[in-house]
Structure formats: C-alpha cells, structure tokens
Amino acid sequence: MMSRRIVEKAVYWLMRGTTYCLVLVIAYIVIDIVYHGFPAISWTFLTGMPRRSGAEGGIFPAIVGTLCLVLGTIAVALPLGIASAIYLSEYARAGRFTRMVRSAIVTLAGVPSIVFGLFGLGLFVLFLNFGASILSGSLTLACMILPTIIVASEEALQTVPKSLREGSLALGATKWETIYKNVLPYAIPGILTGSILGIGRAAGETAPILLTVAAFYLPRLPHSIFDQVMALPYHLYVLATQHPEVDKVRPMQYGTALVLLVIVLGVNLIAIILRNRFRKRCRW
C-alpha cells in the first residue's frame, strides 16, 4: 500500500515537473522574442513598405497578406468543417463507410504541412490554374486545418445531451430545426475551441504558403484574391535563413516574429471571447 502511494506521488510530481518545464521553455521563448523584438517595433515598421530586399523599411504588406490568408482560410474551412461534422454526427449511419471516413479525417490531421503544400501546388496552382495567389494559399491552408475542425466539431456535437434532440423532435420540429436551434448553440463553444487550434496553426505555417502564395519581397498590397502576397511566416523564414545580410537584419527578424506572435494571440483571443460569450448564453 505504501509503495503504491510512493509511486503515485512520484508520477504526480514527474508530470507536474514536466508541465512546469514546458511552461518555462515557452515563457523563455516569448520573453526573448518580446525583449529583442520590441525595440524594432515602430509606426514605420508596422505601416511602411519593405526596401532593399526586406533589409530596411516596414512589413505592412506581410501583415496584410497574413490577415488575408487567415480570413480566407476561416471563410473556407469553418463552414465546410462544421457542415461535415453535422453530417457525420447527425445524419450519417454507423457503418464501414462512416468509419473509413472518420479514419481518413484523423489520418489527414497528422499529415505534414509540406504535403498539403505540394497538394495545393498541384491542384490549385497548376491544375485549376489559380496561380500563386491568396485563393490558392487560403484553400491549401483550409484543407490543412479542416480535419482538426471536423474532429473538434463532431466531438462538441456529441456532447450535447440526446434529450434536447428528443424533446425538440417530440414537439414537432424537423431534423434540421432541431440541429440548428437546439444542438448547434450548445456545441458552438467546443467548435470554436477546435477552430482556435486550426486557425493558430494556419497563421504560423510556412511550408504550404511557400508553394502556393508567398513572396519574400513584394512592396505592394494585393488587389484581388488572385494576387500573390507577402506573409509573415515566410518573411521571417527568409530573413532568418536566406537573406544575404542575415546578421544585419536580426532586429527585423525579432520584430517580425513579435508581430506574428501578436496576430496569432489576437486571433485566438477573439475566438476565446466569442466562445465564452456563447458558453454563458447557452447552458443546459
């Protein structure tokens, strides 16, 4: 009995210590980025156009390009992901085909991002002839985060008690009315949680946009969804690894990383606020 307690305490402190180590590592990375990146932040840096192949000037086109890609990804992935989850959870019959679809979705969630980049290059850029554009990049990122949104949305829908569905159907509501008015409102907090994870991943990915949309030096703003754009992840990658003056542009590297970090945190914060509002409004 005593040995079991000792083992239990040892495992408890091991897990707790591991968690603290991870938090410390993340805190160190964030503090390092803020410490070195904050001096580079200025109005000119945030709103100016890049000069000298990105060695000078601002990153405004990269900020705009990143926001365009994030918004485009959300516009494509969120409706498709929620619709797919509703079908799998509420309409699809249990069987071999449904199990195969779920297995395929889980498998796709673990596929490396570079594979999605090659897929987007072959399908959207070359086959559909969209070219390297915001549309190609957004569709590629949407395909990448779609499995995460589907899995999270389906789990959220399944947590809603069956009694809510049965009560609505007993009162004469149709299947869709039951889902729309009595299931979705209670599942939205969980759906948004999965969406937060997917959106955060899409905003920080480099490999998919490298092959479908991103340009390192493009000192202008996009005019349509068929334009190529700069993006903060790719801009940061080139500044840190490929730029001929890599040592001289170190302040820009940290400044770009800080802006990207703030954008990702901002998008996540908005989603968390919306999730909490829905959670307070819809309780059972």
Helices and strands as residue ranges (DSSP letters): H 2-37, G 38-40, H 43-47, E 50-51, E 56-57, H 60-86, I 87-91, H 96-109, H 113-120, I 121-127, H 134-158, H 162-170, H 175-178, I 179-183, H 184-204, H 207-212, H 232-241, H 250-281
